[in-house]
Each structure stands twice: as C-alpha cells, then as structure tokens.
Amino acid sequence: MIWSIIIGFVVGLIARALMPGPNPMGIILTTVLGIIGALLASFVGRTMGWYDAGESAGIVAAIIGSIGVLAIYGAVTRGRGL
C-alpha cells in the first residue's frame, strides 16, 4: 500500500512535468493523480487485452494515463472558471 502511494506520487510528478501549462496541485492531489492514472491505464490495458487479470500497468502506461487524467481535470476546472 505504501509502495503504491510512493509510485503514484512519482508518476503524478512526472505527468505534471510533461503536461504543458500551470498545474497547481498539492502533494495529495499529485499522488491521487498518479494512482488514478495507473488504475486507468490498467483498466484500459485489460480491456484491450494487453494485460491479464491481476496484472497492472507499467510506469510508462501509468504516466500516459495520468496525463490523460490531468488533461480531463484541467478541462473541467477551467470550464468552471476555477
């Protein structure tokens, strides 16, 4: 569990660094971003048949998933005027 949180934080930091524009988030949101991105990448990978049941996505897929989540988050928060 602790390892997942640490990896989620690192993945979230990398996704925020790769995504252009300001991404004002704290440590907790960055960690949640990385964890959700990894879960999204695992779900999509299983749906597409790339991963078996119980197999998780790798770091690169988690970063790509996190960038997608960050893009959606940015579109939603900008749409509400925040």
Secondary structure as UniProt FT lines:
FT   HELIX           2..18
FT   HELIX           27..48
FT   TURN            53..54
FT   HELIX           59..79
FT   TURN            80..81
//
